[in-house]
Amino acid sequence: MKDTDKSALLRVRNEMRRHFYEELIPFWAEHGIDRRHGGYLTCFDDQARLLEDDTDKYIVTQTRMIWGMSVFAELLPDAPEYAEHARQGAEFFIRHFWDAGRGGWAWRVRRDGTMVDDGKVVYGQSFGIYAMAQYYLSTKDPRGLDYASRTFDLLQKYCADTLRGGYYENLEPDWRVSEPGFCAGDRKSLDIHMHLLEAFTTLAQASGLEIHRRKLQEVIDLILKHMIDTANGCGRNQFDLWFNPLPPIAIRRTWNAERKGDAVSDPIDTTSYGHNLELGWLLLRAGEILGRSPALYADTIRMLGEHALKFGIDWEYGGVYRDGPHDGPALVQDKEFWQNAEILVGLLDCYLTLNDERYLKAFVMAWDFVNRHMINHAHGEWLTLVSRTGDPLWANLGNPWKACYHSGRALHEALKRLDRMV
């Protein structure tokens, strides 16, 4: 590493550390705890004011907040309130989201826990595993591992596609597979299988059980076999049940279906640069838990990284675009919080795996864009969406899908790497 690179990384590390510990973590401790009903509040405008008409609680952000508060408790052992923030969130989650009769987690409740949508979505179940396994690792509360393991067992019983491989992703409250089309009982996706990889990694770490390790390896093998376009070097999006690629559509209970003003409305077979780099670092993390050498995934890391450098990274303004075709320039050039968070870790892992200085340059550019344009330093969290040049398009600091997970996790993981590097 050149001295100039080391100097830039030292600056970035210091900026990240200050933002993480002095802005982002305090933001969620102050605003995110629902002290009236328990659980978490996640919807805030650009002035950190709670959006009173948007206080329903979704499995996606409740679990991500449990995960976040659990990690913060580990990082800040002299601040016991973070373990309490995690505990009360886990208790609200168990009390109001768990289906005591049929098992599994519901999708959405009101602020006070009244049921709104008890559908079983594997995306949500995966985050139930991820959050509760991390909660156990951080706090040693046995309920965390118990519920994570029970959820895993339910997925094997009701969701595993034993004929074709992988998992059915969208199910009804009684675990029947949903109808085809918008309800997507007839589709599989990289997105959900990638989050199962993430969840099974943390569960295997928490439990040490061979069945959890074996199912983690099974998901890795499936993704590498079916879900990457090796000709172009990027992740595919959606598939039929036999893993034949399909142009992606908006699906019930997904971010793209609920978001406002999505620029890609036609079913074009696009790829997400943020997902691709996220997949890379999650593969390496899974390999670490399984005792695999990083070299095992080096070709995949190189393929995904090269595609991102060529089409996804904005070399003029910094940051990463949202989406584009497999073999051409980006179609959606605005910049969203989660992709620009995940690439920070992904680019560092590309450098550490491949020893290619281009990834360090892209990393510093990406952070500088985020630091200047995406972080609301006055309040401590990231804007949801900005233009290519950094003008706010959706300045809210939280929504039903946005909490401390992408931004907080990216900072945590990047800082671990930067501490080793500099």
Helices and strands as residue ranges (DSSP letters): H 3-19, I 20-24, H 25-31, E 57-58, H 59-75, H 81-97, E 108-109, E 115-117, E 120-121, H 122-139, H 142-154, I 155-159, E 170-171, G 181-183, E 188-189, H 190-207, H 210-226, E 228-229, E 234-235, E 238-239, E 245-246, H 255-258, E 270-272, H 273-290, G 294-297, H 298-307, I 308-312, E 323-325, E 335-336, H 337-354, H 357-369, I 370-374, E 375-376, E 381-382, E 385-386, E 392-394, H 405-421
